[in-house]
Amino acid sequence: MSEENVNHSEFQLYTRRWLVLAALALLNIANNILWISYAAVADVTGKYFEAGTDEVDLLGTVSFIVGVPTCLISTYIVDRYGLRVGLNCGSILTVLGGILRAISTIPGFQQDSETPWWNLETQYYISLVGQALTGIGNPFAVSLPTKVSQNWFGENERGMATSLLALSLPLGIALGQGCSPLFVIEAKDVPLMNVVWLIPAIITQLLVTFTVTTSHPPIPPSMSSKLAKEAEKGQTFKEYLSRMKSIFTNKEYMILFVSIGGAVGYFNVFSTQLSQFMCSRGYDNVSSGLAGSLLLGTGFIGAIASGWFVEKYGYIEEVAKIFYAIAGIMGILIGQFMRHSGQRFWIMFFCSMFGIFGFGMYPLGLELSVEVTYPLDESIGTALIFMSGQLQGFIMVMVSAALEQDLSKEDEEKAVCLGSVKPKDHTRFIIFLSCFLTCLNIFFILIFKTKFKRSEADKTNVNTAAEANNKIEDDATAEHDNPGFETDNNRPILTTL
């Protein structure tokens, strides 16, 4: 494949960067479709496997359980072996997880005298292992957006590249959550769903295998990329532990770790339990799918708008705080209206607003994590924020189970949950989420302040290069005006004619 050099200076941009971006974007889409699709049709899934609410919840939350330790492993692998290896690990695990899901519900293969072990319980656990594999692959996918933008994109493109990659995550969830209820109406449709959602994973694996052949372009796109590439050489496990220590003792990063991770955790638990929240109040799977799709689909508007504004005018910290605050308010309003039946319009409206501001802030948060941890590997900060989100999300799932109550007889008559999924009153948990979002907003907005280390490195080195060029030009002018005037190591000396 031919590559187009966008410029011919010390730093260059290659056309191949768009293929690398596409490969990672498709990985995020495929992985998150597989993660959320069972939860999007939780009642139908429960009916197919004849499983209870806790078992159905586990198909979604197992990603939280395996994701926390995997985040630490994935950061080391990416840090030690680079972008290409990390991308392949995530892709292989995702396609293997999808294959196991498809095998677990393969049509026509049923329990009989020759296969007495093949029952619904066996099928369920094979699917659970498949979900666990996609969950293990997820940290590799979500930790790489900032690394791709740093390694392959120029200083003026990094923000937009990170925004586009960050949007691939909600796009995958929107497809899984919004489209699954459209063709998974009855239990017999679950096998079809597993085959359909395996296809993106296979396409992703092919794209990663044949297009991502190196972690870095031949010539780096920026000074900070060049310095980061040099810092990666010959890193040992001891040096990796030292970098982890420096991150966890970085005050500015730890604020992001808690606040951005908390927002990710809120989104994770909201996505996995949205169908159950809404069916308990009389909203069917199509309505919950639409709510999730609006929340995620409008995120494109917010991410593009915030990325464009910051690239053009700056003020990334201020824009991030404004978007974070508005997203928190919208999240609280979603929960309050979701406590009641007959509020479909307002639920959809506030989901749309949350999507615009929540996902408008997310890529800015990732960029801020790179700024505060530079020159450390970009994937470490991103992966640890994701780990924080998985950990906080898992804790919130446990809190949800502890706070749920039985519905009143009047409210239970309005519920439309199917199969073995029992409708519950989630009022106390929704109030807990509102308090949680309020605390996160206060913590992030009032405490977070930072210096932009990566941006300063780019400017410093560019200025140094410019001064060196000016010096060369001055020396050349002096030599032209005075043939007896030469330079040696930037020092003027006189020669004898």
Buried (B, 14 or more C-beta within 10 A) or exposed (E): EEEEEBEEEEBBBBEBBBBBBBBBBBBBBBBBBBBBBBBBBBBBBBBBBBBBBEBBBBBBBBBBBBBBEBBBBBBBBBBBBBBBBBBBBBBBBBBBBBBBBBBBBBEEEEEEEEEEEBEBEEBBEBBBBBBBBBBBBBBBBBBBBBBBBBBBBBBEBBBBBBBBBBBBBBBBBBBBBBBBBEEBEEBEBBBEBBBBBBEBBBBBBEBBBEBBEEBBBEBBBBBBBBBBBEBBEEBEEEEBEEBBEEBEEBEBBBBBBBBBBBBBBBBBBBBBBBBBBBBBBBBBBEBBBBBBBBBBBBBBBBBBBBBEBBBEEEEBBEBBBBBBBBBBBBBBBBBBBBBEBEBBEBBBBBBBBBBBBBBBBBBBBBBBBBBBBBBBBBBBBBBBBBBBBBBBBBEBBEBBBEBBEEBEEEBBEBBBBBBBBBBBBBBBBBBBBBEBBBBBBEBBBEEBEBEBBBBEBBBEBBEEEEEEEEEEEEBEEEBEEEEEBBBEEEEEEEEEE
